[in-house]
């Protein structure tokens, strides 16, 4: 993916959540941003990216991508950055209304992500980003919510999207093939 991989993944996840909202018949939208943002008022679900970490198992590995040009070829990136993106999905607020419909929307969103956990297609550059439920302890949830002291706690779940690749601008350049070993040839000529 390119440098906009974080944005693209967030857009793809937002679209999946919006599809779940439509299926749940709960009116509203998915707001992307901080939990205490005034623009989030009236949203059925809030999607907040609260943490980014390098993917430990893919770090320092070369990345091979199929280029769909003519003819198709493998492009190798040696310095790609694989990330894990941690999202909090929270029910929205609707003043004067029950939270029950919003909990229904959250249930539909969780079902959507459980039974089709891969983000694919042109939005994520035809790559696969796997989304999985991330269990959070009470302390971890409290730390996230403490970032927004003016917001009241609402039911929330966390998900991790991985891997999200940020590739260098240019692929690695392969060195010329070794045709002969000049050191051995020189050592062999110098031997009596």
C-alpha positions in Angstrom: 0.0 0.0 0.0 1.0 3.6 -0.2 1.4 6.2 2.4 -2.3 6.6 2.6 -2.8 3.0 3.8 -4.0 4.1 7.3 -6.7 6.3 5.7 -7.7 3.7 3.2 -8.1 1.0 5.9 -10.2 3.4 8.0 -12.4 4.1 5.0 -12.9 0.4 4.2 -13.7 -0.3 7.9 -16.1 2.6 8.0 -17.9 1.3 4.9 -18.3 -2.1 6.5 -19.7 -0.6 9.6 -22.1 1.6 7.6 -23.3 -1.6 5.8 -23.9 -3.2 9.2 -26.0 -0.2 10.2 -28.1 -0.5 7.1 -28.7 -4.2 7.8 -29.6 -3.4 11.4 -32.3 -0.9 10.3 -30.9 1.6 12.9 -30.8 5.0 11.3 -27.6 7.0 11.6 -24.1 7.2 10.4 -20.6 6.1 11.4 -18.5 8.9 12.7 -14.7 8.6 12.4 -12.9 10.6 15.1 -12.5 11.3 18.8 -15.3 10.1 21.1 -16.0 13.6 22.4 -16.1 15.4 19.1 -19.3 17.6 18.8 -19.7 16.4 15.2 -20.2 12.8 16.6 -23.6 13.8 18.0 -26.3 11.8 16.5 -24.0 9.1 15.0 -25.1 5.6 15.6 -21.5 4.3 15.9 -18.1 6.0 16.4 -14.9 4.6 15.0 -11.8 5.9 16.8 -8.2 4.8 15.9 -6.5 4.8 19.3 -3.2 3.1 18.7 -0.8 2.1 15.9 2.0 -0.4 16.4 4.6 -2.0 14.1 3.6 -5.6 13.4 6.3 -7.6 15.3 6.1 -10.8 13.2 6.4 -9.0 9.8 8.9 -6.3 10.7 12.3 -6.4 9.0 11.1 -8.8 6.3 11.0 -8.0 2.6 7.5 -7.6 1.1 6.6 -9.1 -2.2 3.6 -7.6 -4.1 2.2 -8.8 -7.4 2.2 -5.9 -9.9 -0.7 -6.4 -12.3 1.0 -4.6 -15.2 1.8 -6.3 -18.5 3.5 -8.7 -18.0 2.7 -9.3 -14.3 5.7 -9.3 -12.1 6.7 -9.5 -8.4 7.7 -6.1 -6.9 10.0 -6.4 -3.8 10.0 -3.8 -1.1 12.7 -4.2 1.6 11.8 -1.3 3.9 8.0 -1.6 4.1 6.4 -0.7 7.4 3.8 -3.3 8.6 1.4 -1.8 11.1 -1.4 -3.0 13.4 -4.2 -0.5 13.7 -6.3 -0.6 16.9 -9.8 0.8 16.6 -12.4 1.4 19.3 -16.0 1.1 18.1 -18.4 2.8 20.4 -22.2 3.3 20.4 -23.1 6.9 19.7 -25.3 9.2 21.7 -28.8 10.3 21.0 -30.0 12.7 23.7 -33.4 11.7 25.1 -33.4 8.3 23.3 -32.7 4.8 24.6 -29.3 3.2 24.0 -31.0 -0.1 22.9 -31.2 0.6 19.2 -27.5 1.6 19.3 -26.6 -1.6 21.0 -28.5 -3.4 18.2 -26.3 -1.5 15.7 -23.2 -2.5 17.6 -24.3 -6.2 17.5 -24.8 -6.1 13.7 -21.4 -4.4 13.3 -19.7 -7.1 15.4 -21.5 -9.8 13.4 -20.4 -8.3 10.1 -16.7 -8.2 11.2 -16.8 -11.7 12.7 -18.2 -13.5 9.7 -16.4 -11.5 7.0 -13.2 -10.3 8.8 -11.1 -9.4 5.7 -11.1 -5.9 4.1 -10.3 -6.3 0.5 -10.8 -4.6 -2.9 -9.7 -1.4 -4.5 -10.1 0.7 -1.3 -7.2 -1.2 0.3 -5.3 -1.5 -3.0 -6.5 -5.1 -3.6 -4.7 -6.3 -0.5 -6.1 -8.1 2.5 -6.3 -6.5 5.9 -7.7 -8.9 8.6 -9.9 -7.4 11.3 -10.2 -9.2 14.6 -11.8 -8.5 17.9 -9.2 -7.3 20.4 -10.1 -8.1 24.0 -9.4 -5.2 26.3 -9.2 -5.3 30.1 -11.1 -2.8 32.2 -7.9 -0.9 32.8 -7.1 -0.6 29.1 -10.6 0.6 28.3 -10.4 3.1 31.1 -7.1 4.4 29.8 -8.7 5.0 26.3 -11.7 6.7 27.8 -9.5 8.8 30.1 -8.3 10.6 26.9 -11.8 12.2 26.8 -12.6 13.3 30.3 -15.7 15.2 29.2 -17.2 12.2 27.5 -19.4 9.7 29.4 -18.4 6.1 29.0 -20.5 4.1 26.5 -20.4 0.5 25.4 -17.3 -0.1 23.3 -15.4 -2.9 21.6 -11.9 -2.9 20.2 -10.6 -4.3 16.9 -7.2 -4.7 15.4 -6.7 -4.4 11.6 -3.5 -6.1 10.4 -1.3 -6.0 8.4 -1.5 -2.5 7.0 1.6 -1.9 4.9 3.2 1.5 4.2 5.6 0.9 1.4 8.5 3.0 0.3 8.0 5.2 -2.8 10.2 3.0 -4.9 10.7 -0.8 -4.8 14.1 -2.2 -4.0 16.6 -2.2 -6.8 18.2 -5.5 -7.4 22.0 -5.5 -7.8 23.5 -6.9 -11.0 24.1 -10.6 -11.1 27.6 -11.9 -10.2 29.1 -13.2 -13.5 32.4 -14.3 -12.1 34.3 -14.3 -8.8 37.3 -12.1 -9.5 38.8 -12.6 -6.0 39.0 -16.4 -6.5 40.4 -15.9 -10.0 43.0 -13.5 -8.7 43.9 -15.9 -5.8 44.2 -18.8 -8.2 46.5 -16.9 -10.6 48.8 -15.9 -7.8 49.2 -19.4 -6.4 52.5 -21.1 -7.5 
